[in-house]
Amino acid sequence: MPLIRDQLKSDMAMARLTAHSTFEFRPIVALAFVVAGLGAGAIALFGQGISAWVAGGVSLSSTLVGLYRLRKERALLGDYELAVATVSQRTLTEMETGYSYSVRYRFLGSDGKVYIGKSGSTGKVLPDEGETVPVLYRRSDPNQNSTLATFWFYRFTYTGTE
């Protein structure tokens, strides 16, 4: 779709995004994963029966998920480029505690090619179809990308947004 090439090259948000963006580690999120792992691990260590196995499984699962996400986010931040993506599809899922959002998007990489990405679910409200969303991608492999709103362990500060 040729519109995305013209739109991203002339998008004034891109200049603001790259000129004024920073990221910082969220130690509270990391601490929450450690506490969850240690708490469930302690129950597993001192408990007996099925509850000990369930607690051990929860401990191991939360630790592995946290380590996977941290590793993925650090890999993206090690060799990254920012882009403004156009949302091509937005999914809204109703949950007991509210809504979960995810989007599919397209962006123009620094090599001039159009790439497609999909965000994970998040409680943050993501843009509607046709609107733009900031994306971070690996310079060496733009197929590895993520919207800034879906990072767990890092917070981003950039002009004109949250």
KEKE-3310 file (N, C-alpha, C; in steps of 0.2 Angstrom, whole numbers, plus 5000, padded with zeros to 4 digits):
npx = (5004:5005:5002:5007:5021:5022:5016:5023:5036:5033:5028:5026:5027:5037:5049:5048:5047:5059:5069:5066:5065:5067:5072:5068:5073:5061:5061:5052:5043:5051:5055:5042:5041:5051:5047:5035:5039:5048:5039:5029:5038:5042:5030:5029:5041:5039:5026:5014:5008:4996:4995:5008:5014:5007:5010:5024:5024:5017:5027:5038:5033:5030:5042:5049:5042:5044:5058:5059:5052:5060:5072:5069:5065:5077:5085:5079:5081:5095:5099:5092:5079:5067:5050:5036:5021:5007:4991:4983:4973:4963:4960:4948:4946:4934:4936:4935:4940:4940:4945:4955:4968:4974:4985:4987:5000:5008:5024:5037:5053:5070:5077:5068:5058:5042:5036:5027:5018:5013:5005:5006:4993:4987:4982:4982:4975:4975:4978:4965:4961:4970:4975:4991:5005:5019:5033:5046:5060:5071:5086:5094:5086:5071:5059:5058:5049:5040:5027:5028:5020:5018:5029:5035:5046:5052:5050:5045:5048:5042:5039:5023:5015:5009)
npy = (4994:5010:5022:5021:5023:5036:5042:5039:5044:5058:5061:5071:5067:5058:5064:5071:5060:5053:5062:5066:5054:5043:5029:5020:5008:4998:4996:4991:4983:4972:4968:4964:4952:4945:4944:4937:4925:4921:4920:4911:4900:4898:4894:4882:4875:4874:4869:4855:4842:4844:4858:4863:4858:4865:4879:4878:4876:4888:4897:4894:4896:4910:4915:4911:4917:4930:4931:4928:4939:4950:4947:4948:4961:4968:4963:4970:4983:4984:4986:4996:5004:5018:5019:5026:5018:5012:5008:4993:4985:4983:4975:4972:4965:4960:4959:4953:4962:4974:4979:4972:4976:4974:4976:4976:4981:4992:4997:5008:5002:5007:5003:5005:4996:4989:4983:4972:4970:4964:4968:4963:4958:4971:4982:4995:5008:5006:5014:5017:5009:5014:5025:5031:5023:5022:5012:5001:4993:4980:4985:4977:4966:4970:4963:4959:4967:4979:4988:5003:5004:4991:4986:4978:4979:4991:5009:5022:5038:5051:5064:5071:5061:5048)
npz = (5000:4995:5002:5015:5014:5010:5020:5032:5029:5028:5041:5054:5067:5068:5068:5081:5089:5088:5091:5104:5113:5126:5137:5152:5165:5174:5189:5199:5193:5189:5202:5207:5199:5205:5219:5217:5212:5223:5233:5229:5228:5241:5247:5240:5244:5258:5259:5257:5247:5234:5234:5236:5224:5214:5218:5216:5202:5198:5203:5195:5182:5182:5184:5172:5162:5165:5164:5150:5144:5148:5143:5129:5128:5131:5121:5110:5113:5113:5100:5092:5083:5080:5075:5067:5066:5057:5062:5057:5061:5075:5090:5103:5118:5130:5147:5164:5172:5165:5149:5136:5125:5108:5094:5076:5065:5053:5047:5041:5038:5041:5030:5019:5017:5020:5035:5045:5060:5077:5092:5109:5121:5130:5144:5142:5132:5115:5099:5086:5071:5057:5064:5071:5079:5091:5087:5091:5084:5079:5072:5065:5062:5057:5058:5071:5082:5092:5100:5109:5120:5125:5132:5146:5156:5154:5153:5142:5137:5127:5116:5115:5119:5131)
capx = (5000:5009:5000:5011:5027:5022:5013:5028:5041:5031:5025:5030:5028:5043:5055:5048:5048:5066:5073:5065:5063:5072:5069:5071:5071:5056:5063:5046:5040:5056:5054:5036:5042:5055:5043:5030:5043:5050:5033:5026:5043:5042:5025:5031:5046:5036:5019:5014:5002:4994:4996:5015:5015:5004:5014:5030:5022:5016:5033:5042:5030:5030:5049:5051:5039:5047:5065:5058:5050:5065:5077:5066:5065:5084:5087:5076:5084:5102:5100:5085:5077:5060:5046:5029:5017:5000:4987:4979:4968:4963:4956:4946:4943:4931:4938:4931:4943:4940:4947:4962:4969:4980:4984:4992:5002:5013:5029:5042:5060:5076:5079:5063:5053:5036:5036:5021:5019:5007:5007:5003:4988:4988:4977:4982:4971:4979:4975:4961:4963:4971:4979:4998:5007:5026:5036:5053:5062:5079:5089:5097:5080:5065:5053:5057:5047:5035:5024:5031:5015:5018:5035:5034:5051:5055:5045:5047:5046:5043:5035:5016:5011:5008)
capy = (5000:5016:5027:5021:5025:5043:5045:5039:5049:5065:5061:5075:5064:5054:5068:5072:5054:5051:5068:5067:5048:5040:5023:5018:5002:4999:4991:4989:4977:4967:4966:4960:4945:4941:4942:4932:4919:4919:4919:4904:4895:4897:4890:4875:4872:4872:4866:4848:4840:4847:4865:4864:4857:4871:4884:4877:4878:4896:4901:4893:4899:4917:4917:4910:4922:4937:4931:4928:4946:4954:4945:4950:4968:4970:4962:4975:4989:4983:4987:4998:5010:5019:5021:5027:5013:5014:5002:4991:4981:4984:4970:4974:4959:4961:4954:4954:4968:4979:4977:4971:4979:4972:4979:4974:4987:4992:5003:5008:5002:5011:5000:5007:4991:4989:4978:4971:4968:4963:4969:4958:4962:4976:4985:5002:5009:5007:5017:5013:5007:5021:5030:5029:5020:5022:5006:5000:4987:4979:4988:4971:4962:4974:4958:4959:4974:4979:4994:5005:5003:4984:4984:4977:4981:4998:5014:5026:5045:5054:5070:5071:5055:5047)
capz = (5000:4994:5007:5021:5013:5010:5027:5037:5027:5030:5047:5059:5074:5068:5070:5088:5093:5088:5094:5111:5116:5131:5140:5158:5167:5179:5195:5203:5189:5190:5209:5207:5197:5210:5225:5215:5212:5229:5237:5227:5229:5248:5248:5237:5248:5265:5259:5256:5243:5228:5234:5235:5217:5211:5220:5212:5195:5197:5204:5189:5176:5182:5183:5165:5158:5166:5161:5143:5142:5150:5137:5123:5128:5131:5114:5106:5115:5111:5093:5090:5078:5081:5069:5068:5063:5055:5064:5052:5064:5082:5093:5109:5121:5136:5153:5170:5175:5160:5142:5134:5118:5104:5087:5070:5062:5047:5048:5036:5041:5038:5023:5015:5016:5024:5039:5049:5067:5081:5099:5113:5124:5136:5147:5139:5126:5109:5094:5082:5064:5053:5068:5072:5086:5090:5087:5092:5081:5079:5066:5061:5060:5058:5059:5078:5084:5097:5101:5115:5125:5127:5136:5153:5160:5152:5152:5137:5137:5121:5115:5112:5121:5138)
cpx = (5004:5008:5005:5018:5027:5020:5019:5034:5040:5028:5029:5031:5034:5049:5054:5049:5056:5071:5072:5063:5069:5068:5072:5068:5066:5058:5057:5043:5045:5055:5047:5037:5046:5051:5038:5033:5045:5044:5030:5031:5043:5036:5026:5036:5043:5029:5020:5008:5002:4996:5003:5017:5013:5008:5021:5029:5021:5023:5038:5040:5031:5038:5052:5048:5042:5054:5064:5057:5056:5071:5075:5067:5072:5087:5085:5080:5092:5104:5094:5084:5069:5057:5039:5025:5010:4996:4982:4973:4969:4958:4955:4943:4941:4934:4934:4933:4943:4941:4954:4963:4975:4979:4989:4993:5007:5018:5034:5049:5065:5078:5074:5058:5048:5036:5029:5022:5013:5009:5004:4997:4990:4982:4977:4978:4975:4975:4970:4964:4964:4975:4986:5000:5015:5028:5043:5055:5069:5081:5092:5092:5074:5059:5053:5056:5042:5033:5027:5027:5015:5024:5033:5039:5054:5049:5049:5044:5047:5038:5028:5013:5011:5014)
cpy = (5006:5021:5027:5024:5033:5046:5045:5043:5056:5066:5065:5072:5060:5058:5070:5066:5052:5056:5068:5060:5046:5034:5023:5012:5003:4993:4988:4983:4971:4964:4962:4953:4941:4939:4937:4925:4916:4917:4912:4899:4893:4892:4882:4872:4870:4869:4858:4847:4844:4855:4867:4863:4863:4877:4884:4879:4885:4899:4900:4896:4907:4919:4916:4915:4929:4937:4932:4936:4950:4953:4948:4958:4971:4969:4968:4982:4990:4986:4990:5004:5011:5021:5023:5022:5015:5007:5000:4987:4982:4979:4972:4967:4961:4956:4956:4961:4974:4976:4976:4973:4975:4975:4976:4980:4986:4998:5002:5008:5006:5009:5002:5002:4992:4983:4978:4968:4967:4964:4964:4962:4966:4979:4993:5002:5010:5010:5013:5012:5014:5026:5027:5027:5020:5014:5006:4993:4987:4981:4982:4966:4966:4969:4957:4966:4973:4987:4996:5004:4996:4982:4983:4980:4988:5003:5019:5033:5048:5059:5068:5065:5054:5050)
cpz = (5000:4999:5013:5020:5013:5017:5032:5035:5029:5037:5052:5066:5074:5071:5078:5092:5093:5091:5102:5115:5121:5134:5147:5161:5173:5184:5198:5199:5190:5198:5210:5205:5202:5216:5223:5215:5218:5234:5236:5228:5236:5250:5246:5242:5255:5265:5257:5251:5237:5228:5233:5227:5213:5212:5216:5205:5194:5198:5197:5183:5176:5181:5176:5161:5159:5163:5153:5140:5143:5144:5131:5122:5128:5124:5109:5107:5114:5104:5090:5086:5080:5075:5071:5063:5062:5057:5059:5055:5072:5085:5101:5112:5128:5141:5159:5173:5171:5153:5141:5126:5115:5097:5082:5067:5057:5048:5042:5040:5038:5032:5018:5013:5021:5028:5043:5056:5071:5088:5103:5117:5129:5138:5145:5133:5120:5104:5089:5075:5060:5057:5068:5079:5085:5091:5088:5088:5080:5072:5062:5058:5061:5060:5067:5080:5089:5098:5108:5121:5128:5131:5143:5158:5159:5151:5147:5138:5131:5120:5112:5114:5129:5142)
residu = (MET:PRO:LEU:ILE:ARG:ASP:GLN:LEU:LYS:SER:ASP:MET:ALA:MET:ALA:ARG:LEU:THR:ALA:HIS:SER:THR:PHE:GLU:PHE:ARG:PRO:ILE:VAL:ALA:LEU:ALA:PHE:VAL:VAL:ALA:GLY:LEU:GLY:ALA:GLY:ALA:ILE:ALA:LEU:PHE:GLY:GLN:GLY:ILE:SER:ALA:TRP:VAL:ALA:GLY:GLY:VAL:SER:LEU:SER:SER:THR:LEU:VAL:GLY:LEU:TYR:ARG:LEU:ARG:LYS:GLU:ARG:ALA:LEU:LEU:GLY:ASP:TYR:GLU:LEU:ALA:VAL:ALA:THR:VAL:SER:GLN:ARG:THR:LEU:THR:GLU:MET:GLU:THR:GLY:TYR:SER:TYR:SER:VAL:ARG:TYR:ARG:PHE:LEU:GLY:SER:ASP:GLY:LYS:VAL:TYR:ILE:GLY:LYS:SER:GLY:SER:THR:GLY:LYS:VAL:LEU:PRO:ASP:GLU:GLY:GLU:THR:VAL:PRO:VAL:LEU:TYR:ARG:ARG:SER:ASP:PRO:ASN:GLN:ASN:SER:THR:LEU:ALA:THR:PHE:TRP:PHE:TYR:ARG:PHE:THR:TYR:THR:GLY:THR:GLU)
# end
